Amino acid sequence: MNTTLLLAVLGGILLLLWLILKLRLPAFIALLITSIATGLMAGMDPAIIMETVKTGMASTLGFVATVVGLGAIFGGILEHTGGATALATWLLSKTGNKNAPLALSITGFLVSIPVFFDVGFIILYPVIAALHHKTGKSIIHYALPLLAGLAVTHAFIPPTPGPLAVAEIIGAPLGWIVIVGVIVGIPAAGLSGIIYGKYLGKKLHITVPQTILATETPPPPPAIIKVLPIMILPIILIVCSTLIETGFINSGSTEVNKILGLLCHPFSALLIANVLAWYILGRGSGLSANALSSITAKSLHPAGIIILVTGAGGVFKQVLIDTGAGEMVAASMQAAGLSIIAFAFLAAALIRVLQGSATVAMITGAGLVAPVLAAYQPTDIQLAAIVISIASGATMASHLNDSGFWLIKEYLGLSEKDAMRTWTVASSILGISGFLLSALIFYLF
């Protein structure tokens, strides 16, 4: 084992944590500093390090920047037109109050496709608050199913930024990630949201503070027939793209297959969804072109941060590859008998617990996993399972250093102890069940 390389990798991880936790530097800057420092510690020539930075950034962002940007615009239009509320109201009308947790989990699952986790929770909070006051049950009974649904899609299902970034860094096909993510995510959300929410709701009766309830009357949401098809269309097209690539969908004509491939590519899928959302949800609800342009500009702000952090994660991966550290880590793992799927989960979970951000944990975990994949030669389905395993680790144990933890705590009116009993435990159930199911798929295929 090359001791210098090992110390460089360990030193890089410790430096990253110190820069984020102690100096409070933005993750983008911290990852770039860590990448350069890791290269220097590994003995790379400074000029080569700068070329590696450029290569890692460029190779990662060519795809990610386009999809994350389009996804953010799509989510912004859905958020401002009330599409998420329309979906929740429609599902609740179909299931009734008795099965409201199931409806809320499905709502969260679908809403988080185009909308960020925290935004989705804020948008749908009035729905769970109204159910809580109507039925008299603990807010936990309704909040955890919604949160689990939001978290599963946010972490497992492209084109949400987290799994999209991991997929690009490790080279996993998006269609298979969607399929594996749904297979793993549904039972994981059921366990962590519906089942644990029902159990904890009986043990912990929380009444929502009246001051948090909305006082303004929101505009009428669009009809569900306009919302639901637009929300699920990009997912369907992305899955079809993979089925076309694998030959499962074949028209018999090369030219037709090429056209189908073009229409089902993630770029095209999100472009189509954006155009439909712009005219059907945006202009259809009375918003002017200027208002929609303003919504678009605002929605790109969080997307820009994620894009930069993802690019820096690609730089870190490239440094590990160019120094040979990835091959060394792979050899060490194989010698120790540690499987790649377990390493993916543990790496992301450790970073998540130490520094709090799920996005940083996913991207850093992917950067550590990507250089060792060549030694294992996983199939496309196994690559997708590895992505879900990383996402599961990055979802684990949301606690005091996670901004999402505090958002949930404040909106639900919880103490720190009760918030840990609620969301810390639920996110851990989600993460562990996600890992176990993704590991099962990895070994079966």
C-alpha positions, 0 to 999 in steps of 0.5 A: 500500500502506498502510504503517501497516497493513503495519507493524502486521501485521509488528509483531504477528507479531514481538511474538507470537514475542517473547512466546512465545520470550523471555517464555515467555508462554502462547500464549493470553495472547500471542495476545490481547496481540498482537491488541490491540497490532496493533489499536492499531498499525493505528490502531483505537479502543481501545473498538472493539478490545475489541469486536473481541476479544469478537466474534472469540472468540465467533464462533470458539468457538461451534463449536470448544469443543463439538467439541474438548470432545467429542473430548477425552472420546472420546479419554480413554475410548479411551486408558484402556480400551486401545482403541488397543492393541487396534487395533494388535494386531489390525492386526499380526495381519493384516499380520505382522511383514514389513508391520508398518510399514504396520500401525503407520502405519494404527494411528497414522492411526486412533488420532490421530482421538480421541487427541492425538499425544503421548498416542497415541505414549506409548500405542503405544510398547510395541508398537513396542518389542516389535516392535523386540526381537522382530525385532532391527531398528532402532526407527526402522523401526517408530517413524517409520511410527507417528509419521507416521500419528499426525501426519497425522491430528493435523494433517489430519483433523477432528475433531482440534483443529488442522484443526478450529480452522483450518476454523472460522477460515477457514470451510472445510467439515469433510467436504471437509477429511476427504476432502482430508486422507485423499487427501493424508495417506495418501501423505504418511504413506507417504513420511515414515513407511514409505519414509523409516523403512525407509531410515533404519532401515538407516542408523541402528540404534537399540536401545531403552534397557531402562529405558523398557520397560513393567514393568506388565502392562496390562489386557486390551484390548477386542475389535476389533469394539467398538473399530474401528466406534466410532473411525471412526463420527464421521468417516463421519458428518461426511463424510456431513454434507457429502454431504447438504449438497451434495445427493450424499445425498438421500432424496427427503424434506425431513424425512428429509434434515433428520433425517439432517443432524441425526444427521450434524452433527459435534456429533451424530456425536461425541455418538453416539461418546461414548455408545457409547464410554462404555457399550461400551468404558468400562462394558463393560470394568468401569469404574464411572461414577465412574471414567469421570467422572474420566477425562472430567475429566482429558481436558478439561484439554488440551482447555481449553488448545486451546479458549482458544488457538483463540479467541485465534486467532479474535481475531487474525483478526478484528483483521486483518479489521476493520483492513483489513490482510487486504485489503492483504495480499491485494492485495500477494500478488496483485501479487507473483503469490503464490498463496493456497495457497503463502502459507498453507503459508509463513506456517504453516511460518515460525511453526512453525520459529520458535516450535515449536508446531504448534497455534500455527502452524496457528491463527496461519497461519489467522488470517493467511490468513482475511482474504485469502480474499475476494479469491480466492473459493475453492471448498469443495474449495479451502478444504479444500486451503488448510486442509491446506496450513496444516497441512502448514506447521505440521507442518514441521521439528519441531526443538529448540523443539518439545516433541514433538521431545524426547518422541520423542528421549527415548522412542527414546533418540536423541541430538539429532543423530539425532533431527533425522535422524529426526523433523525430516527425517520431519516435513519430508517430511510437510509438503512432500509434504502441501503439494505434494499439497494444491496439486495439488488446489487447482489441479485443482478 
